[in-house]
Amino acid sequence: MTKLIIFDLDGTLINTIEDLGTAVNFAMERCGYPLHTMDEYAAMVGNGVRMLVTRALPEHLKGDRSVIDTALPIFERYYTDHIDVYTKPYDGMPELLAHLKQAGIKIAVATNKFQEGADKIIAKVFPAIRFDAIYGNRPGVPLKPDASVIHQILETTGVEAAYALYIGDTEVDMATAVNGGVRSVGVTWGYRDRSSLSAADTIVDTIDALEDLIFDR
């Protein structure tokens, strides 16, 4: 029986890549570095915004902390101000979340997006949905695939790991589930291909299939 579902955010609940990519390109342009396509950014996300900005830099600058520290705040300011220009939930996701709440299943978000950004975008995109926990990148807490965020959500919701399910779209998510000792579902509508989800207990291609799996139809 599933009592708690923990969702990744970007690429799982919502499609954020164009806003993320646009914000990183803004920072790259301001700093005088080459820009990237949205498809290229889709391969860069998953390990937090600092790593995203680092991956976007020219190869010879990726190890330069001062360059990263200059570009990152430019990205964060622009992204926070333009966080929902293109971002939207995947079709059917608001309805699925509503069905889960109606069924008494707790829902949470575990994301490597910085906490302020996660809170802001979830409030804008899912105004009618009350999540039981939303945990993003916070000082002193390791990023996924470290399992700290899973343990915190389990503690906050009072649900044991055996009754929790983690849903995500990247290899980082699947490793997080393994490290946290919870079951996992990989979804293919996000930012990675099916081969990246090999560690998942189950892989689904549509939100309808995900709902059928959750409710054992």
VENWO-V177053 format. One record per residue. N is the residue number from 1. OMEGA is omega in degrees with one decimal (999 if undefined). BURIAL is b if it has 16 or more other C-alpha atoms within 10 Angstrom, else e. Layout:
BEGIN
((N & OMEGA & BURIAL) (N & OMEGA & BURIAL))
END
This chain:
BEGIN
((1 & 179.4 & e) (2 & 179.6 & e) (3 & -176.5 & b) (4 & 172.9 & b) (5 & 178.7 & b) (6 & -179.2 & b) (7 & 158.6 & b) (8 & -176.9 & b) (9 & -175.7 & b) (10 & 179.0 & b) (11 & 179.1 & b) (12 & 175.5 & b) (13 & -173.3 & b) (14 & 175.9 & b) (15 & -173.7 & b) (16 & -164.8 & b) (17 & -176.9 & b) (18 & 175.7 & b) (19 & 177.1 & b) (20 & -177.8 & b) (21 & 178.7 & b) (22 & -179.8 & b) (23 & 178.2 & b) (24 & 177.1 & b) (25 & 175.9 & b) (26 & 179.1 & b) (27 & 179.1 & b) (28 & -179.6 & b) (29 & 178.7 & e) (30 & -177.8 & e) (31 & 176.9 & e) (32 & -178.1 & e) (33 & -179.9 & e) (34 & 179.2 & e) (35 & -178.2 & b) (36 & 176.6 & e) (37 & 178.4 & e) (38 & 176.5 & b) (39 & 177.5 & e) (40 & 179.1 & e) (41 & 178.9 & b) (42 & 178.6 & b) (43 & -176.6 & e) (44 & -173.4 & b) (45 & 173.5 & b) (46 & -176.3 & b) (47 & 179.2 & b) (48 & -172.8 & b) (49 & 177.7 & b) (50 & 177.9 & b) (51 & 177.0 & e) (52 & 179.2 & b) (53 & 179.0 & b) (54 & -179.2 & b) (55 & -179.2 & b) (56 & -177.8 & b) (57 & 171.4 & b) (58 & -172.1 & e) (59 & -174.5 & e) (60 & -179.5 & e) (61 & -174.5 & e) (62 & 179.8 & e) (63 & -177.8 & e) (64 & -175.5 & e) (65 & -177.6 & e) (66 & 177.1 & e) (67 & 178.4 & e) (68 & -178.5 & b) (69 & 176.0 & e) (70 & -175.4 & e) (71 & -174.1 & b) (72 & 179.3 & b) (73 & 176.7 & e) (74 & 176.1 & b) (75 & -173.3 & b) (76 & 179.3 & b) (77 & -179.2 & e) (78 & -177.2 & b) (79 & -179.6 & b) (80 & -179.7 & b) (81 & -176.1 & e) (82 & -167.3 & e) (83 & -174.9 & b) (84 & 177.9 & b) (85 & -178.7 & e) (86 & -174.2 & e) (87 & 178.4 & b) (88 & 176.4 & b) (89 & 173.0 & b) (90 & -177.3 & b) (91 & 179.2 & e) (92 & -176.8 & e) (93 & 176.9 & b) (94 & 179.6 & b) (95 & 178.1 & e) (96 & 179.8 & e) (97 & 177.9 & b) (98 & 178.6 & e) (99 & 179.4 & e) (100 & 178.7 & b) (101 & 179.2 & b) (102 & -179.7 & e) (103 & 179.0 & e) (104 & 177.7 & e) (105 & 179.0 & b) (106 & 179.3 & b) (107 & -178.5 & b) (108 & 176.8 & b) (109 & 173.0 & b) (110 & -173.9 & b) (111 & 172.9 & b) (112 & 173.3 & b) (113 & 179.7 & b) (114 & -167.9 & b) (115 & -179.4 & e) (116 & 179.3 & e) (117 & 179.5 & b) (118 & -179.7 & b) (119 & -176.0 & e) (120 & -175.0 & e) (121 & 178.6 & b) (122 & 178.5 & b) (123 & -179.2 & e) (124 & -173.2 & e) (125 & -178.9 & b) (126 & -174.4 & b) (127 & -176.3 & e) (128 & -175.3 & e) (129 & 175.4 & e) (130 & 176.7 & b) (131 & -179.6 & b) (132 & 175.2 & b) (133 & 173.7 & b) (134 & -178.8 & b) (135 & 176.4 & b) (136 & 179.6 & b) (137 & -179.0 & b) (138 & 179.2 & e) (139 & 175.3 & e) (140 & 179.5 & e) (141 & -178.9 & e) (142 & 177.4 & e) (143 & 167.9 & b) (144 & 17.1 & b) (145 & 170.8 & b) (146 & -173.1 & b) (147 & -177.0 & b) (148 & -177.9 & b) (149 & 176.5 & b) (150 & -179.3 & b) (151 & 179.4 & b) (152 & 179.7 & e) (153 & 178.3 & b) (154 & 179.4 & b) (155 & -178.3 & e) (156 & -175.9 & e) (157 & -179.2 & e) (158 & -179.1 & e) (159 & 176.8 & b) (160 & -176.0 & e) (161 & -177.8 & b) (162 & -177.7 & e) (163 & -177.7 & e) (164 & 178.0 & b) (165 & 179.8 & b) (166 & -176.9 & b) (167 & -179.6 & b) (168 & -172.6 & b) (169 & -176.3 & b) (170 & 176.2 & b) (171 & 176.0 & b) (172 & 179.2 & b) (173 & -178.4 & b) (174 & 177.0 & b) (175 & 177.7 & b) (176 & 178.8 & b) (177 & 178.6 & b) (178 & -178.3 & b) (179 & -179.5 & b) (180 & 177.6 & b) (181 & 178.6 & b) (182 & 176.9 & b) (183 & -175.4 & b) (184 & 171.1 & b) (185 & 174.1 & b) (186 & -180.0 & b) (187 & -172.4 & b) (188 & -179.1 & b) (189 & -175.8 & b) (190 & -167.7 & b) (191 & 178.4 & b) (192 & 176.8 & b) (193 & -173.8 & e) (194 & -177.3 & b) (195 & 179.6 & e) (196 & -173.8 & b) (197 & -173.1 & b) (198 & -179.5 & e) (199 & -178.9 & b) (200 & 173.0 & b) (201 & 179.5 & e) (202 & 175.7 & e) (203 & 177.0 & b) (204 & -176.4 & b) (205 & -177.4 & e) (206 & 177.3 & e) (207 & 175.0 & b) (208 & 178.9 & e) (209 & 177.2 & e) (210 & 179.6 & b) (211 & 177.4 & b) (212 & 179.1 & e) (213 & -178.3 & e) (214 & -175.7 & e) (215 & 172.9 & e) (216 & -178.8 & e) (217 & 999 & e))
END
